[in-house]
Amino acid sequence: MSPTQPYLAHLTGVFHAPCQAWSQHDGTMGTGAEGIYCGDERVVRAARLSATGHELRHISTQVRSASEVAFVHVLTVPADVVDPLVTVHQVRLSRVDGVEEELRLCSALGVPVAVTLELVLGLDATSMDRVRNGETAAVEPPRPSGATWSWRDEDTTATVSTDGGEVAVRESDVVLRWDIDLAPQAESTVRWRLRASDAAAPVVGTTAAPLVPPVLAAADRRLLRLADRAFSDLGSLRIADRTRPDDVFLAAGAPWFYTMFGRDSLIAARMLLPVDRTIAEGTLRALAARQGVRVDEETAEQPGKILHEVRRTDQRLDPEGGFHLPPVYYGTIDATPLWVNLLHDVWRAGMPDGEVTALLGNLEEALRWLADHGDSDGDGFLEYLDTSGHGLSNQGWKDSGDSIRWHDGSVAEGPIALAEVQGYAYEAAVNGAALLDAFGRPGGDRWRAWASDLKERFRTSFWCADEFGPYPALALDVEKRRVDGVASNMGHLLGTGILDADEQRLVVDRLLDPTMFSGYGIRTLSVTNGAYWPLRYHAGSVWSHDTAVAIEGMLRDGFTNEAARVAEGLLNAAEGCDYRLPELFGGYPAEEVWPPVPYPASCRPQAWSAAAVVPVARALGAL
């Protein structure tokens, strides 16, 4: 049997990029994706707390923030009463440089009790991509020298320490032990910590102050709870390029995407712009510093192109099929126009002219990429095709290999020109022209003309119809045929300006049709499609950010009632997901399921899912 991606929906995590820890609901680690990670490496695969001579029984898990969770256990001791009179509060925190725990024993007994706590940590050196692949092949764990070890090379170090206890080594396990004499009706606290660092990692964490949720005029307290959780999550996802530590941006999400992602970071920053400008500014500068300067088929780099992602090493995502990505990879069709649009919006939001001026050269290079490289075959549309033989076959936000579907469910062949990318490009050309004009740079007329031509070509080439009426095709395929799958991608066209008023109405009505709107959010693919399945990654599930982008577009195009209806659905979904909107969830109808059915391998927290609270709040009139 081939390995499968580990399920995450039932796990509990703590996060402070670049470190994170995943466990079972009782705090134990040992299977699947569970463990402690530093960057793209799992450094602890197992952790189990026990009490010698007694039994620990888990009774509660309290998530206090993105970075802190408390596991409450009852310690069974001989007593004349049945009440749980001795408890152990295991408080786990993720820090920028590791993970630490406080173990607080509390007793209501009238007699003293002797307790020996033991924590066994199983060391690891498994790369993130291997964990994600569900590979079970043994990885030689590091052999610690005392309480210190390296897990990859001389640039990586880890150290375990404790106060009031002992640290021992059993082969590849580190064992911590505390002998505690608990007085009657008293409490005692011990602590341990794991410090981990990777001096060669491309991204680093930040110790910036916590993000503060915006003040919302909300009568519905669910929205306030969603905002509190979302901004805690967003704060835990902040990272920076090692070479530019002051330019803070958002990692895409935990556990698999705990690094710089062009598209994800840009979309999340744009959603947050009404309440926070600094993340957008840091995102723009960090990505501009890595903007493409050459043509490289291996990395998909091209002059002016904004990258897809940055890792420490290659990612072997499909070892048997040979699919792997280089450490710095540019295989994305949409990050470049999204960068232009964010720069324009940040300028309009008040970014100082001097800071905008410093990025105008990057702007001009990005605009040139639209025509010189984004449109690889000269047909006037942006399209993508992996020519390396081992990169992403789909390079829009739906980047799984089977995401671009015809109505009958069959998979379209590339090169692929995605509908939403043409909308991004149209908006980027218009916005880029406005920036060039405002700062006295030439080229504004050229890019307005280019945008006008694209708009007409799009109207001629992308629209198709079914029994429900006309709608924009999902994409054009290798033969420039309209890929007629009805998909959520059309929602990203709203607000870009590429649609006229009648076309906007057609798109909004189609998105709100029960075949697309589940009641919780907008499905990635219509239930009428031959490949539809509510738990298919990009072909029937609901993605939180995808729905939020459509909400934003509806607001920009004046569909306020419709935006509020969709936002209410997403808020209902958040309530059913413990107020942490996941990366995606099942596309089952809201009238049939409560809470939403989780997609079992969905990441959380996810930057653009957490940022969705802002368009939801705006649509509901709270911001």
ABEGO torsion letter per residue (X at the ends): XBBBBBBAAABBBBBBOABBBBBBAAGBBGBEABEBBBEABBABABBBBBBBGBBBBBABBBBABAABBBBBBBBBBBBABABBABBBBBBBBBBAAEBBBBBBBBBABABBBBBBBBBBBBBBABBAAAAAAGBABBBBBBBBBEABBBAABAABBBBBBBBGBBBBBBEABBBBBBBBBBBBGBBBBBBBBBBBBBAABABBBBABBBBBBBBBBBABAAAAAAAAAAAAAAAAABBBBAABAABBBBBAEOAAABBBBAAAAAAAAAAAAAABAAAAAAAAAAAAAABBABBBAAAGBBBGBBBABBBABBBBABAAAGBBBBABBABBAAAAAAAAAAAAAAAAAGBBAAAAAAAAAAAAAAAAAAAAAABAAGAGBBBBBBAAGABBABABABABAAABBBAAGBBBBOBBBBAAAAAAAAAAAAAAAAAAAAAGBBGAAAAAAAAAAAAAAAAAAABBBBAAEBBBBABBBAAGBBBABBBAAAAAABGAGABBAAAAAAAAAAAABAAABAGABBBABBAABAABBAABAABGBBBAAAAAAAAAAAAAAGBAAAAAAAAAAAAAAAAAAGGBBBABBBABBAAABOBBBBBAABBOBBAAAAAAAAAAAAAAGAX
